[in-house]
Amino acid sequence: MIDFNDAEIQKEGGQGAIPEDSIIPFKMTIRPPKADKQSDIHSLLGKSGKGNHYLDVEFEALGTFSGRKIWQMFTVAGSDTAAKISMRTLRAIVESARGISPTDSSPAAAEGRKLSDWADFNEMTFLLKVGTIVEQNDSNKNWYVNNTIKKVITKDDEAYLSGEFISDKPLPALPTAGSDTKPTAGPGSSSAGGPAPTSPHPGTSPAPGAAKAGNGAPLPPWATK
């Protein structure tokens, strides 16, 4: 049993190639570690050289930016400080996916924050606010606009029911290939996907048989688990 009730509520922070502050549904998948990196705690956990146990996670965007991916490692054991930060974000993902308010301490909410196994995260869909960061590839020295988690949108956020929203903020400009100078924020386009849409995109329409939140209320139409 994996219980997220004692994990801290998430705090905003983060980085992405989807425009800054866009709100996008993402699907989560745990990438199994290579045999020589596998943790002795669980087959889906990897183990670092420092003895930390981690989840190697892939987040895939749904909707307008379908296929856009974010990758992130979450330390869940070993370093107490790193694990506390990871569990805070993972808790928010569970709450977003299951329609649980972060401040809800009811028995139903407490039960909803529990997973029977790390594998329960696979295919979990949640709502995410993205940020943007410019990073240089170590191999080819090219610069890219990448995505990372800025904030998981949970039930208490007014954007939760709306679903996808594409911000009109421009992507950061990219420096020339081979340059070691990181640019300041400004208009630009993603090296992977071209110019991003700049108008708000409405949430999807409710589907028949919508999933239920932990308290019995229907989940938003973007939620699939």
C-alpha positions in Angstrom: 0.0 0.0 0.0 1.4 3.4 -1.0 -0.3 6.1 1.1 0.1 9.8 0.0 -1.9 11.3 2.8 1.3 12.2 4.8 3.0 13.7 1.7 3.2 17.4 1.5 0.9 19.4 -0.8 2.8 20.5 -3.9 4.4 23.9 -4.4 4.7 25.6 -7.8 7.9 25.5 -9.6 9.2 24.1 -12.9 10.0 24.4 -16.8 8.6 23.5 -21.4 7.9 23.7 -25.3 4.2 24.2 -24.9 3.7 27.9 -24.2 4.3 29.0 -20.7 1.3 28.6 -18.3 -0.7 26.5 -20.7 -2.9 23.9 -19.0 -2.7 20.5 -20.6 -4.0 17.0 -19.7 -1.1 14.5 -19.5 -0.9 10.7 -19.3 1.7 9.2 -17.1 3.8 6.1 -17.7 6.5 4.6 -15.6 9.5 3.5 -17.6 11.0 0.3 -16.1 14.7 0.5 -15.2 17.4 -1.4 -17.0 18.4 -4.7 -15.2 21.6 -3.2 -13.8 19.7 -0.2 -12.4 16.8 -2.1 -10.9 16.0 -1.4 -7.2 15.7 -4.3 -4.8 12.5 -2.6 -3.4 10.3 -2.8 -6.5 10.7 -3.9 -10.1 9.5 -0.5 -11.4 12.0 1.5 -9.3 15.5 2.3 -10.3 18.5 2.7 -8.0 21.1 5.3 -8.4 24.8 5.0 -7.5 24.1 7.0 -4.4 21.5 4.5 -3.2 18.4 6.5 -4.0 15.4 4.6 -5.3 13.5 6.5 -8.1 10.7 6.3 -10.6 11.6 7.1 -14.2 8.5 8.8 -15.5 7.2 9.8 -19.0 4.4 12.3 -19.3 2.6 12.4 -22.6 0.4 15.4 -23.5 -3.1 14.8 -24.8 -5.2 17.2 -26.9 -3.7 19.9 -29.1 -0.1 19.0 -28.2 -0.7 15.2 -28.3 2.6 13.4 -28.3 4.6 16.1 -26.6 6.5 14.5 -23.8 8.1 15.4 -20.5 10.5 13.1 -18.7 11.3 13.3 -15.0 12.9 11.2 -12.3 11.2 11.1 -8.9 13.2 9.9 -5.9 10.9 8.0 -3.6 13.4 6.5 -1.1 17.0 7.1 0.0 17.4 10.9 0.2 14.7 12.1 2.6 14.8 15.7 1.1 14.5 14.5 -2.5 11.8 12.0 -1.6 9.7 14.6 0.2 9.7 16.8 -2.9 8.9 13.9 -5.2 6.1 12.6 -3.0 4.6 16.1 -2.9 4.3 16.2 -6.7 3.1 12.5 -7.0 0.4 13.2 -4.4 -0.8 16.1 -6.5 -1.0 13.9 -9.6 -3.1 11.4 -7.7 -5.4 14.1 -6.4 -5.7 15.7 -9.9 -6.4 12.3 -11.5 -9.0 11.3 -8.9 -10.7 14.6 -8.3 -9.6 15.0 -4.7 -9.1 18.3 -3.0 -5.6 18.7 -1.4 -7.3 20.0 1.8 -9.9 17.2 2.0 -9.2 15.1 5.0 -12.3 13.0 4.8 -12.1 9.2 5.0 -13.1 9.0 1.3 -10.3 11.4 0.3 -7.8 9.6 2.4 -8.6 6.3 0.8 -8.5 7.9 -2.7 -4.9 9.0 -2.1 -3.8 5.4 -1.6 -2.3 3.3 -4.4 -2.0 -0.5 -4.2 1.2 -0.4 -6.3 3.5 1.9 -8.1 2.1 0.4 -11.3 -1.2 2.2 -10.6 0.4 5.4 -11.9 0.5 3.9 -15.4 -2.1 5.5 -17.7 -3.1 7.9 -15.0 -4.3 11.2 -16.5 -4.0 14.5 -14.8 -4.0 18.2 -15.5 -0.7 20.1 -15.7 0.3 23.8 -16.0 3.6 23.8 -18.0 6.5 26.2 -18.0 9.3 26.8 -20.5 13.1 26.4 -20.3 15.8 26.5 -23.0 18.4 23.7 -22.7 21.4 22.7 -24.8 21.9 19.1 -26.0 25.3 17.8 -24.7 25.8 15.7 -27.9 24.9 18.0 -30.8 25.1 21.3 -28.9 21.8 22.4 -30.3 19.3 24.3 -28.2 15.8 23.2 -27.5 12.7 24.6 -25.7 11.7 21.8 -23.3 8.7 21.1 -21.0 8.6 20.2 -17.4 6.0 20.3 -14.6 5.3 23.8 -13.3 2.2 22.9 -11.3 -0.2 20.0 -11.1 -3.8 21.4 -11.3 -6.0 19.9 -8.6 -9.7 20.2 -7.8 -9.3 23.4 -5.8 -8.0 25.3 -8.8 -10.7 27.1 -10.9 -9.0 25.7 -14.1 -9.6 22.1 -13.0 -13.0 21.7 -14.7 -12.1 23.6 -17.9 -9.4 21.2 -19.1 -7.0 22.3 -21.9 -6.1 26.0 -22.2 -3.3 27.2 -24.5 -1.5 30.3 -23.3 -0.7 33.2 -25.6 2.7 33.7 -24.1 5.5 33.3 -26.7 8.1 30.6 -26.4 11.7 31.6 -25.5 14.0 32.5 -28.4 16.7 29.9 -29.3 20.4 30.8 -29.7 22.2 29.8 -32.8 23.4 26.2 -33.1 26.7 25.6 -31.3 26.4 28.8 -29.2 27.0 28.4 -25.5 25.0 31.5 -24.6 21.6 30.9 -23.1 19.0 33.4 -24.4 16.8 35.6 -22.4 13.0 35.0 -22.6 11.4 36.3 -25.8 9.4 35.3 -28.9 10.5 32.1 -30.5 9.3 28.7 -31.6 9.9 25.1 -30.5 12.6 23.3 -32.4 10.5 20.2 -32.3 7.0 21.4 -33.2 7.1 24.8 -34.8 5.0 27.8 -33.6 2.5 27.0 -30.9 -1.2 27.9 -31.0 -1.8 31.2 -29.2 -5.5 31.2 -28.6 -7.4 29.5 -25.8 -8.6 26.0 -26.7 -11.8 24.9 -24.9 -12.0 21.8 -22.8 -13.4 18.7 -24.4 -17.1 17.8 -24.2 -18.3 15.5 -21.5 -18.3 11.9 -22.6 -21.0 9.3 -21.7 -20.2 7.2 -18.6 -17.7 9.7 -17.2 -15.4 8.4 -14.5 -16.3 9.2 -10.9 -14.1 11.2 -8.4 -13.3 9.7 -5.0 -16.3 11.4 -3.5 -18.7 10.1 -6.1 -18.9 13.3 -8.2 -18.1 13.0 -11.9 -14.6 13.7 -12.9 -13.9 16.4 -15.6 -14.1 15.2 -19.2 -10.3 15.2 -19.7 -9.8 12.7 -16.8 -9.7 9.0 -17.9 -8.6 7.4 -14.6 
